[in-house]
């Protein structure tokens, strides 16, 4: 099997629809098949990374627990768009998992160098 580089971009807030879960599931499935997976948080998707979330009040599962499985599945490239953090006044210390923060030029380079980009 030929290995491809897949970049998954999540842009949705963690609650209110199932898009955050869908893209997470797709990335985990790709990682199981030993593909190179990049997982990039942009726009409102950065809210998924905020630590100490509790979704019980809205009868939902907290996304933070799922984020912790990225590394277990071999997804080592967990990335965040710097501008998205800045626009939402979120500091790196507010995030629940270790990430690499990318500038706009690095985001463009990442997507250009990927075989497949899935943007949800």
N, C-alpha and C positions, 0 to 999 in steps of 0.2 A: 504494500500500500504506500502510495506516495504521500508524504507529509506536506501539509499546507499550513500557512500561517493565517489564522482566522482572528479577526478583531471584532469583538462584540462591543457595541456602544449603547449604554443605557442612559436614557435622557429623562425618564419619568420619575416622579416622586414615588416613594415606596408604597403608599397606600392610596386607595381610591380606584384603582384598576389593577389588572393582573399583568401588565406589561413588564414590570420589574421582575416578577417571578418567571415569566416566559423566557426572557432573555437569559436569566440566570440558569434556568434548566437547559436551554440550548447550549450555553457555554460549557456546562458540566458534561453534557452528552458528548460534545466535540472532544473534550479533554479525555474522556474514557477511551476514545478511539485514537489516542496518542497524537493528536494534532497540536501544533503550537498555538496556544490560545492567549490572546491579549484581551483584557477586560477593562474597558475605559468608561469612567463615569463623567458625564457632561451635563450641563444645564441643571434641571431639577433632579437629575439622577444622583447628584452629590448628596442630596438629603438622605439617601439610602445608607450612607456611611456614618451618619451621626450616631455617636455612642449612647448607650443607655435608653434606647427606644423601648416603649412598651405598647404593643398593639392590642393588648387584651381588652381595652376599653371599647375598641371598635370591632371586637370579635374577629380578629385577624391574627396571623402569625407574625411575630417580629422578624423582620428581614435580617437583622444582625446575625442571627444564628446561621442563616444560610450563607452569609458572607464568609463566615469562618471556615466553611467547607471548601472554598476556592483553592486554598493551599493543599488541602488533602487530596484534591483531584489533580494536582500538578499544575494548577494555573498560578504561575509565579509572577506574571506581568499584570499586576493590578494597578491601574493608572487613573489619574484624575486630572481633568483640565483645570489649570491654575485660574483662568479667568472665571470659570463657573464658581469656584470657591470664593474668589474675591468679590464677585457680584452679589453673593449671598451672605457675605460676612462670616464665612466659616474658616476657622483656622485648622491647621494640620493636627493640632492637639485635640480637636473636637471629634476626630475620626476614630472609628471602632477597630479598624484593622490597618496594618502598615500598607502604605501606597507610595507610588512614585508620582510626583506632581510634574505635569508636562506643560510647557509653554505652547502657544498656538503653532509655532513652527514645528515643534516636536510632534504635535498631534497630526499635522499635515503629513509629516514624514512617516509616521506610524501607519496611517491609512494608505499612503502611496505604496509602502513596502509590503502591505498585506495582500495575500492572494484573494481573500474574501473579507468584506466588511458587512456586518449585520448591524443595522442601526434601528433601534426601537425606542 
